[in-house]
Amino acid sequence: MRAHAFVLAGVLLLVSALAAEAQTPRIAYIDSQAILQEAPGAQEAQQEFEREMQGFQQEMERMGEELQRLIQSYQQQQATLSQEARQARENEIRRKEMEYQQRAEELEMQADARRRALVEPILDRMSDAIEAIREEGNYAMIFDVASRAIIAADPALDLTSQVIERLRATGAGADSEDR
């Protein structure tokens, strides 16, 4: 009877170990920065963004140069100006500085919105690819090393190349849809 109890206990232990092993969630990680650099359309989106930003930069440079000319002119003529004229010029310089700052803020908001518009379709495709790989591989969680939340991990758990391959495989058709 005692041997029978040992066998039964051993079988129960083995079954519970197998059940626990079967329930261990699979985890993996990706490097979203590496994926974004390699994703189809990402470099083109970055180049388009930079081209569009050149106009913004030129506008800011023109406004900055105009402000500098006002300041230099004021500094050169300051000694010969009446109190009222000095006050008027100082007010004009302050007004131009405020305009410059307001326009810089507007352009920065426009640039952020444009960057999001260009990158969002790529991020959506990336997210879809990651989710498909997660489902196919039965992963409970996939972490992103770019977030720096992962300190160390087994390279065998890295799915970055799989995501890039999937994006490349589906990227040719998706690029033409986004433009």
C-alpha positions as MATLAB code, in Angstrom:
seq = 'MRAHAFVLAGVLLLVSALAAEAQTPRIAYIDSQAILQEAPGAQEAQQEFEREMQGFQQEMERMGEELQRLIQSYQQQQATLSQEARQARENEIRRKEMEYQQRAEELEMQADARRRALVEPILDRMSDAIEAIREEGNYAMIFDVASRAIIAADPALDLTSQVIERLRATGAGADSEDR';
ca = [
       0.000    0.000    0.000;
       2.843    2.302    0.795;
       4.415    1.835   -2.668;
       1.069    2.562   -4.218;
       0.876    5.863   -2.305;
       4.358    6.833   -3.531;
       3.399    6.084   -7.123;
       0.167    8.053   -6.772;
       2.013   10.970   -5.162;
       4.630   10.838   -7.919;
       1.978   10.835  -10.635;
       0.166   13.745   -9.008;
       3.428   15.654   -8.683;
       4.260   15.012  -12.343;
       0.780   16.040  -13.487;
       0.875   19.235  -11.430;
       4.371   20.039  -12.750;
       3.206   19.511  -16.324;
       0.108   21.612  -15.730;
       2.200   24.387  -14.198;
       4.607   24.254  -17.127;
       1.730   24.395  -19.595;
       0.361   27.484  -17.845;
       3.663   29.386  -17.781;
       3.035   32.466  -19.886;
       5.316   33.004  -22.851;
       7.015   36.367  -22.962;
       9.223   38.089  -25.502;
      10.485   41.542  -26.361;
      11.074   43.867  -29.291;
      13.126   46.992  -29.930;
      10.655   49.525  -31.300;
      13.440   51.972  -32.227;
      15.158   49.360  -34.406;
      11.819   48.441  -35.973;
      11.017   52.087  -36.731;
      14.384   52.533  -38.429;
      13.820   49.472  -40.623;
      10.080   49.693  -41.230;
       9.058   50.242  -44.850;
       8.147   53.875  -45.364;
       9.847   55.120  -42.192;
      12.853   56.702  -43.895;
      10.651   58.217  -46.581;
       8.368   59.694  -43.909;
      11.396   61.143  -42.102;
      12.721   62.685  -45.330;
       9.316   64.165  -46.155;
       9.086   65.608  -42.645;
      12.541   67.175  -42.938;
      11.661   68.705  -46.337;
       8.506   70.240  -44.899;
      10.369   71.542  -41.866;
      12.823   73.450  -44.068;
      10.066   75.977  -44.815;
       9.359   76.387  -41.118;
      13.042   76.839  -40.360;
      13.424   79.444  -43.103;
      10.454   81.388  -41.764;
      11.908   81.369  -38.252;
      15.304   82.459  -39.550;
      13.709   85.397  -41.425;
      11.783   86.468  -38.348;
      14.902   86.126  -36.190;
      16.987   88.181  -38.602;
      14.308   90.897  -38.693;
      14.277   90.987  -34.898;
      18.084   91.206  -34.806;
      18.041   94.119  -37.295;
      15.526   95.958  -35.107;
      17.672   95.437  -32.008;
      20.902   96.466  -33.755;
      19.266   99.549  -35.254;
      17.903  100.508  -31.859;
      21.282  100.008  -30.181;
      23.025  102.156  -32.789;
      20.472  104.975  -32.582;
      19.603  104.739  -28.893;
      21.760  107.672  -27.817;
      20.211  110.023  -30.385;
      16.584  109.067  -29.760;
      14.223  110.971  -27.532;
      12.731  109.223  -24.504;
       9.430  108.734  -26.362;
      11.161  107.363  -29.460;
      13.263  104.978  -27.348;
      10.144  103.761  -25.568;
       8.335  103.262  -28.886;
      11.272  101.275  -30.347;
      11.580   99.150  -27.186;
       7.861   98.398  -27.365;
       8.229   97.442  -31.033;
      11.123   95.116  -30.171;
       9.104   93.479  -27.372;
       6.125   93.072  -29.714;
       8.355   91.453  -32.367;
       9.891   89.147  -29.748;
       6.399   88.057  -28.666;
       5.376   87.488  -32.298;
       8.531   85.458  -32.821;
       7.847   83.294  -29.746;
       4.177   82.796  -30.638;
       5.023   81.821  -34.205;
       7.740   79.440  -32.987;
       5.177   77.734  -30.722;
       2.633   77.528  -33.573;
       5.189   76.023  -35.928;
       6.300   73.530  -33.293;
       2.703   72.393  -32.788;
       2.254   72.086  -36.566;
       5.501   70.135  -36.824;
       4.411   67.756  -34.048;
       1.043   67.211  -35.731;
       2.717   66.567  -39.079;
       5.222   64.147  -37.539;
       2.363   62.218  -35.934;
       0.453   62.136  -39.230;
       3.476   60.737  -41.057;
       4.484   58.218  -38.381;
       1.060   57.038  -37.222;
       0.390   54.714  -40.203;
       3.810   53.124  -39.682;
       3.145   52.685  -35.959;
      -0.261   51.169  -36.722;
       1.294   48.620  -39.105;
       4.007   47.915  -36.535;
       1.420   47.361  -33.818;
      -0.600   45.052  -36.095;
       2.519   43.005  -36.909;
       3.464   42.710  -33.229;
      -0.053   41.668  -32.272;
      -0.162   39.052  -35.061;
       3.174   37.610  -33.920;
       1.966   37.648  -30.307;
      -1.163   35.694  -31.242;
       0.648   33.248  -33.530;
       3.368   32.578  -30.963;
       0.895   32.440  -28.090;
       2.846   35.096  -26.169;
       1.222   36.489  -23.051;
       3.330   39.651  -23.188;
       5.785   41.370  -25.480;
       7.928   44.083  -23.934;
       9.784   46.945  -25.629;
      13.482   47.325  -24.772;
      13.430   50.859  -26.173;
      11.370   51.850  -23.122;
      14.387   50.836  -21.006;
      12.136   48.873  -18.685;
      14.038   45.679  -19.531;
      17.450   45.591  -17.936;
      18.603   42.218  -19.286;
      16.959   39.528  -21.385;
      17.734   36.367  -23.274;
      18.356   37.298  -26.935;
      16.325   34.241  -27.915;
      13.224   36.121  -26.701;
      13.858   39.034  -29.107;
      11.159   39.243  -31.800;
      12.449   42.457  -33.402;
      13.662   40.781  -36.598;
      10.360   38.917  -36.984;
       8.420   42.178  -36.744;
      10.724   43.856  -39.295;
      10.369   40.895  -41.675;
       6.595   40.992  -41.356;
       6.521   44.760  -41.978;
       8.716   44.350  -45.051;
       6.469   41.589  -46.342;
       3.356   43.730  -45.937;
       5.015   47.144  -46.375;
       5.033   47.420  -50.158;
       1.250   47.476  -50.412;
       0.728   49.602  -47.326;
       3.077   52.402  -48.473;
       0.974   53.191  -51.511;
      -2.191   53.325  -49.380;
      -0.741   55.915  -46.977;
       0.194   58.514  -49.555;
];
